[in-house]
Amino acid sequence: MSWWIMPTTADVGLRAFSSSISGAIRETTLGMQSILLSNKGAKEIDGLVRHTGKWSVNSANSTDNTLVAWLEEVLYQGEVEGRWLVDCQLLLGDESLDAQVSYVNAEQVEREVEIKAVTRHDLLLIEIEAGSEFSSISPDIPSFEGPGWVSQVIFDI
């Protein structure tokens, strides 16, 4: 696991680390999906039939806004299209973020939390240079030493 739930006053936050930008987006995505699951849903999801597909979003004016667009797409797929993402491989290009995804039938997934919105409050998707350290914000979240990428998202629940 390379993501941790952040302490916030009213919503749910997430911080993720990876060696690459696509890895940071993937970890953030998987962390978001885990937040939504009930304990029962988390235990049962590996036993569900998986399907594959390709999902894409257009690149926004910045990589952090592209991250938000991607997370919103994942939520849309789960809530409207009935496709619950369980894994993804991502390619971030100049024009779009393209993903090869594995998903299950969302109706078979027991959830505990609903995310109303992916906020831009304290939003981060930044590169940490070699030898630089990104400090922890709580005892439960480690600091991170570069090289690599850090993402941080707060969800309105």
Stockholm file with secondary structure:
# STOCKHOLM 1.0

chainA/1-157         MSWWIMPTTADVGLRAFSSSISGAIRETTLGMQSILLSNKGAKEIDGLVRHTGKWSVNSANSTDNTLVAWLEEVLYQGEVEGRWLVDCQLLLGDESLDAQVSYVNAEQVEREVEIKAVTRHDLLLIEIEAGSEFSSISPDIPSFEGPGWVSQVIFDI
#=GR chainA/1-157 SS CCEEEECCSSSEEEEEEESSHHHHHHHHHHHHHHHHBCHHHHHHGGGSCCEEEEEEEECCSSHHHHHHHHHHHHHHHHHTSCEEEEEEEEEECSSEEEEEEEEEEGGGCCBSCCCCEECCTTCEEEEECTTCEECCSBTTBCCEESSEEEEEEEEEC
#=GC SS_cons         CCEEEECCSSSEEEEEEESSHHHHHHHHHHHHHHHHBCHHHHHHGGGSCCEEEEEEEECCSSHHHHHHHHHHHHHHHHHTSCEEEEEEEEEECSSEEEEEEEEEEGGGCCBSCCCCEECCTTCEEEEECTTCEECCSBTTBCCEESSEEEEEEEEEC
//
